[in-house]
Amino acid sequence: MIPTRYVKPLSDRPHIHQPKGGDNVNIPLIDLTGLSDEETELSPTTMDRISSACLEWGFFQVVNHGVSPELMDRARETWRSFFHLPMESKQAYANSPKTYEGYGSRLGIEKGAILDWSDYYFLHYLPSTLKDYNKWPASPDSCREVIDEYGKELVKLGGRIMKVLSTNLGLKEDQLLNAFGGDNLGACLRVNFYPKCPQPDLTLGLSSHSDPGGLTILLPDHQVPGLQVRKDGRWITVKPASHAFIVNIGDQVQVLSNANYKSVEHRVIVNSGMERVSLAFFYNPKCDIPIKPVEELVSEEKPALYTPMTFDEYRLFIRLNGPKGKSQVESLNSPRCQ
């Protein structure tokens, strides 16, 4: 039996064996061939497919995205090696109660909380004032160099995708980027490690939530599925394509788009036979810019659904309230938050 502090309430426990008919359902897979830093040369069909994915799912996978498969594999396996280090080596990078940055263990949570079956490592990539190499692992060898190169490529990919979202919303292609702060945006990385779990039907690797930031670019484990997306009241297990990234809309893009695009609840299930490693790269607004619906997407028929709030204020709001599925961003347009 797993320790009781990992056992979720009945209503939150996953159905590891999905009902028949769910096996063929997957988030959209989109080929980004033609999308470069210089210009957007995607076909109208591909642009439409991305638009539909944002409207209907809030999630999609991308291939031919411009990041080399070798770098993707190297980043994932470098982090896997880190999580296989002895505990004392990992604890050298333990995050303090005051900061989320560094190594976080399942052992480091306050008493009484129901825990997720996972460890993580969180670090800042942008702005450069928050980027601290000393908080990045020095082991295994070349870890810091790999993180740096990976982050540089993911920031570029995030910018390319943001231009597509902006264009699809009927805005100038750089409008969402500028609302994020242009070159002064934020970016951070959370690496998740999900050990093998003897009773995966009783717990979760990561509880249900929507992402508070702008855009999330996930490098999933290449062997073991685990991410589940909520769609029409059902949990759909994402089947990752080879060397694809999984992209999802965060709460800040929901606010900027005045809920034309919505962030979506997701969670992670664990596995009894295999561990999993995934890298979630968060492409976020500059922390002190008020984020509000873009003027062009506000009208008499659809007034602004959200009052301005900086990303720092929103993160504090979430920390005070705890992870609660989609209820955080939805509560922003309720009377108690205005």
N, C-alpha and C positions, 0 to 999 in steps of 0.2 A: 504494500500500500504506500503511495506517495504521502509525504507529510501533509497533515490537514491544512496547513497554511497555503498550500497550492491548489486545494480542491475548490473549484468554482461552484457557485450556486447552480442548482439544476437548470435554471433558465438560461445560463450563460455557457453551459457545457456544449462542446461541439458534437455533431453527429459525424463520426469518423467515416462511416460507410454511408455515402450519399445515396439518396433514392434513385431508382432507375430513371433514366432520361436526363439526369444531370451531368452524365459523363461527357456528352457532346457539346456542352455549353462552355464557352470561354470568352474572355474579354477580346475585343478586336485586335488584330495583328496588322500593323501598318508599315509599309516599306517607305523609308524616308530618302531613297535614292534621289538626288537632285537638290537636296537641302544642304546648303553650305553657309559658311559665315558671311560670304559676300552677298548672296542673294537667295531668295526663295524661288526655286524652280520646280515646285511640286505640281503635278497635274491637277486640274480641277476635281477629278475623281478622288485623288488622294486628299485634297483639302476638304472635300465633302465628307470623306470617311473619318477624318480627324474631328470634324465638327459634330458628326453623328455620335462618335465615341464619347466626346465631351458632354453632349446633351443627354445621351441615354445611359452611359455607364459611369462617367467621371474617371475612367481608367482605360488605358490601352497599352499594348506592347509595340515597341518600335525595333525594326531591324534596318541594316544599312544606314546607321545613324551617324557614322563618322568616327566612332571610337573603336580602336583596334581590338579584335577579339583577344589578342595576346595580353594587352593591358588589362582587360576585364578579368581574364583568368588569373593574371599575376596579382591583381589587387585582392581578389577573393581568397586565393590560396595563401597570400601573405598574412591576411587577417586570420585565416583558419589556424595558421602556425602560431600566431600570437595567443589565441585562446587555448591552444594546447600547451602553452608554457606552464611551469609550476605556479601555483597560486601566489607564492611570495613574489615572483617576478611580475605578475600582473598587478598585485597590490601596490607595487611601487608607483603605479599610475592611477591609484584609486581616486575617485572624485570625492571632494569634501562636501559636507552638508550645504556649504554656501554656493557651490558651483556644480553644474551638471557635467562639466567637462572631465574626461578621463574614463577610467574603467569602473563599471558598475556591476556589482555582483548581486545575485538573488539574496545573498546573505546580508546585504546592507540596507534593508528596508525597515521602517519602524515596526515595532511590535504590533501584532494584531491585524496587520494588513493581509489581504489575500494576494498572494504573489503570482506573478507570471513566471513560467518555466523558461527563463532566458537570462543571459548576461549580455552586457552591451559595452560599447566604447563610443563616447561622444566627443567630437572635436570641432572647433571652428576653423573654417577655411577663409571666409571673407566676413567683414572687412579685414584688411591686413593688420589693423590695430589690435584685433582679437586673436590673430593667428600666432600661436605660441608653440614653436617646434619642441620646446622642452616638455610640453604636455602630450606630445605624440610619441608612440613607442619607438625606442631605439633598437629594439629586438622584435622580430628577426632582422637579419642584415638587410639593408636597403629599404626597410619599411617606410621611413620618412620620405625617401625619394619617390617611392611608388605612390604614396598618399598624395604627394605634391603634384605629380604628373597626372594622376587620376582626377584630382580636383580641378586642375586646369582644363582638362578635356570636358568634364561634366558641366563646368560653368559655361563653356562655349555651347554645348548641346542644349543646356537650359535656355540660353538666349535665343537659339534658333527656334526652339519649340514655342517660346513666348511670342515670337514674331508671328508664327502661324496662328496661335490662339487669338492674337490681337486682330489680325486680318480677318479671321473667320467671324469675329464679333462685329465687323463693319468699321473697325477703328484703323487709324494709321498703324503701320506695322510695328513702330517703336513705342506706341502709346502705353501699353501695359508695362514695358520695360522702364519707361520714364517714370511711371507711377510708382515703380519699385525703388526708384532712386538712381536709375541709369547705371553708370559704372560704380556707384557706391552701394550696391545691393549687398545682401547678406547671403552666406552659404555655409552650411555645416554638414557634417557626416555623422550618422549613427550606424555603427556596425552591430548587428544582432547575432548572437550565438545561441542556438537552441540545442542543448544536449539531448541525447536519447532519453525518452521518458517511458517508464514501464506501464503507465496507465494514461495514455494520451486522451482518452475519452473523459477524463475528470478535470482537465486543466486546459490552459491556453498558453502559447508562447508569448502572445501579446494580446491584451484585451481589446475589445471593440473600441474604435475611435475614428475620427476623421483627422487629417493632418492639419495642424494650425497654420502652417506656412503658406507659401505661394504655389510651388510645384514640387512634387517629389519624383525623383528618378531612382528607381530601385534596381539594383543588380541582385537577382535572386540566386539561390543555390541552384547549380546546374543539374543536380541529381534528384533532389527531394522537393516536391511541391509542399507548400504550407500556407501561402497567402490565400485568404478567403475574402471575397468582395460581396457586400450585401446588394442584392438585386431583386426587386419585386418581392421583398419579404423573405428571400431565400439566401443562403450562403453558398456562393459559387467558388469552388477551389480553382485558382488560376493554374493553368498548365503552361509553364514558361517555355517559349521557343528558344532554340539554340542561339546564344550570344545576343539575346534581345534584352532591352531595358523595359521595365514596367513603369509607365508614367501615370501619375494621378494628380488630379486637381486638388489644391489645398484651400483652406478656408479663406485666405486672403484674395485668391482669384475669384472665389464665390462672391466676396464683398465687392471687388472692383467691377465684376461683370453684372452686378445687381441681380445675382442669382440666375442669370442666363446659363452659366455653368455652375455646377454644384459639386462640392466635395462629397465624398461617399464614405460611409462606414466600411471599415475593413478590420480584420483580425488575423492572427496567425495560429494555426494548429501545429501540434508537435507530433513526433514520430517515435514509435517504440524501437525501430530497428536502425535508424540512422540519425546522426546529428545534422543540423543545417546551419549555414552561414549566409547572411544577406547584408548588403550595403545600401542603406537609404541615404541618398544625397538630397538635402533640402535647399531649394532655390527660393530665397525669401526676400521680402522688402527690406530696405534700410530700416533699422529698428525704431527711428524717431520720426518717421514721416506719417502723418495721419492718412490712413487708408479708408477710402470711401468710394461709393459707386461712381464710375466715370460718367461725366455729365452727359455725354452722347447716348448713354444707355438709361437715362432717367427721363421720364415723360409724365404727362398728366395721367395717362392710362397706367403707367408703371412708375410710381414715385420711388424715390430712394428708400430702399428697405433697411439700410443700416446707417447709423450715425458714425462720424469719423472716430477712429481709434488707431493709435500707433500699434505696431507689431509688438513692441515691448509691453504696452498696456494689455494687449490681448493675451500674451503669454502669461502675464501675472494673473489675469482673470482666470485662465485655465488652471494654473497651479493652485489657486485658491479653491477652485471648485472640483478639481480632480477630473480624470478622463471619464466622459459620460457619453460615449457614442457620438451622435451628431448634435446632441442637445446644446453644446457650447455655442456654436455659431448661430444656431437657430434662436437662441435666447437673446442675441444681440439686438434683434428687432422687436423684442417684447417690451412692454412698458417699464418693467423694472430696470432695464439697462439703458434707458434713454434720459 
